[in-house]
Amino acid sequence: MHTSINKRAVVMGATSGMGRLVALGLLGRGWTIGIAGRRTDELLALQQTAPERVYVRTIDVTHDDAPQLLRQLIDEMGGMDLYFHSSGFGRQNTELDSAIENSTVMTNAFGFTQMVDAAFQYFRQTRRRGRIAVISSIAGTKGLGAAPAYSATKRFQWTYIEALAQLARMEGLDIRFTDLRPGFVRTDFIVGKNYPMQLTPGSVVGHILSDIEKGRRVRTIDWRYRMLCFFWRLLPQWAWERMKIR
Ligand SMILES: NC(=O)c1ccc[n+]([C@@H]2O[C@H](COP(=O)([O-])OP(=O)(O)OC[C@H]3O[C@@H](n4cnc5c(N)ncnc54)[C@H](OP(=O)(O)O)[C@@H]3O)[C@@H](O)[C@H]2O)c1
């Protein structure tokens, strides 16, 4: 991504993993950023890397005041060109532990909806050109027996962004969308798990920044996962439901 003087982005879920690296990547390219998440200490530590260009808000996307806090952050920054949503939660949950399923739905469906809606409303009200980019997952490709709420909420995110993209065009708004769908990435999210084909956070964030710059609408990361998802989609439903994927 080219150096972008005066460009402003909010990164939701900037306290760790891919969100944190995206925030650092944007900073390195000259952006002013607003960073948010629940862990204030992590946000303040990140702010120290460039105090004059980093604005901080502690936000829990599942709380009712989250959209209002996002709007305050945007106003404090003097506007927003990019809203980047990385916040997410998920666990393997074959036991259907309701605490896990409910937290997943609250974070990835309810929280996701109210935050991307708040970003959309900002661009709509200001008639400002902007981009909403989100990290969903390849998990939305099919229902996954090992992670029911996670796979279902990631599919929800795909569909929600598609709907907002259509709505923006219906209203003649200059809002663009990027849906980033990585495979397994070695972050805290999957720490201790022995999943195959793990990608490094640095390489994935390199793809993410480049895909945003190119204005891609949807991107599965990386090519091996593009092939895997291609074959998953070819399977008839009866065959998919007989597969044991853990
Ligand atoms: N790692 C993978 O294998 C993988 C693969 C595909 C997609 N993804 C997706 O990538 C995204 C980022 O995950 P990651 O791998 O970078 O893991 P991570 O390091 O665990 O990051 C998760 C981020 O979400 C934030 N978050 C969680 N609940 C939140 C809440 N209620 N309110 C606000 N922020 C919240 C966390 O911040 P706080 O805890 O400070 O709130 C943290 O910054 C997630 O949406 C995940 O589903 C991950």
The ligand as a Gaussian input file, in Angstrom:
#p B3LYP/6-31G(d) Opt

LIG

0 1
 N       -6.464000     -17.114000      13.456000
 C       -7.161000     -17.787000      12.559000
 O       -6.909000     -18.981000      12.269000
 C       -8.284000     -17.096000      11.833000
 C       -8.695000     -17.610000      10.586000
 C       -9.707000     -16.967000       9.883000
 C      -10.311000     -15.841000      10.395000
 N       -9.917000     -15.367000      11.623000
 C      -10.596000     -14.173000      12.132000
 O       -9.640000     -13.140000      12.231000
 C      -10.087000     -12.188000      13.196000
 C       -8.918000     -11.783000      14.074000
 O       -8.459000     -12.906000      14.797000
 P       -6.922000     -13.200000      15.111000
 O       -6.594000     -14.480000      14.467000
 O       -6.106000     -11.997000      14.799000
 O       -6.971000     -13.512000      16.681000
 P       -6.811000     -12.651000      17.997000
 O       -5.390000     -12.248000      18.178000
 O       -7.445000     -13.478000      19.052000
 O       -7.657000     -11.318000      17.737000
 C       -9.007000     -11.217000      18.045000
 C       -9.318000      -9.743000      18.216000
 O      -10.738000      -9.623000      18.422000
 C      -10.942000      -8.725000      19.485000
 N      -12.220000      -8.994000      20.136000
 C      -12.699000     -10.183000      20.555000
 N      -13.884000     -10.011000      21.170000
 C      -14.132000      -8.670000      21.143000
 C      -15.176000      -7.854000      21.640000
 N      -16.233000      -8.370000      22.288000
 N      -15.112000      -6.509000      21.432000
 C      -14.060000      -5.967000      20.768000
 N      -13.058000      -6.685000      20.271000
 C      -13.080000      -8.021000      20.479000
 C       -9.759000      -8.964000      20.425000
 O       -9.551000      -7.833000      21.239000
 P       -9.885000      -7.757000      22.829000
 O       -9.737000      -9.133000      23.390000
 O       -8.898000      -6.769000      23.355000
 O      -11.278000      -7.231000      22.888000
 C       -8.620000      -9.137000      19.437000
 O       -8.071000      -7.880000      19.106000
 C      -11.271000     -12.832000      13.914000
 O      -12.463000     -12.269000      13.431000
 C      -11.190000     -14.300000      13.505000
 O      -12.463000     -14.913000      13.459000
 C       -8.916000     -15.951000      12.345000

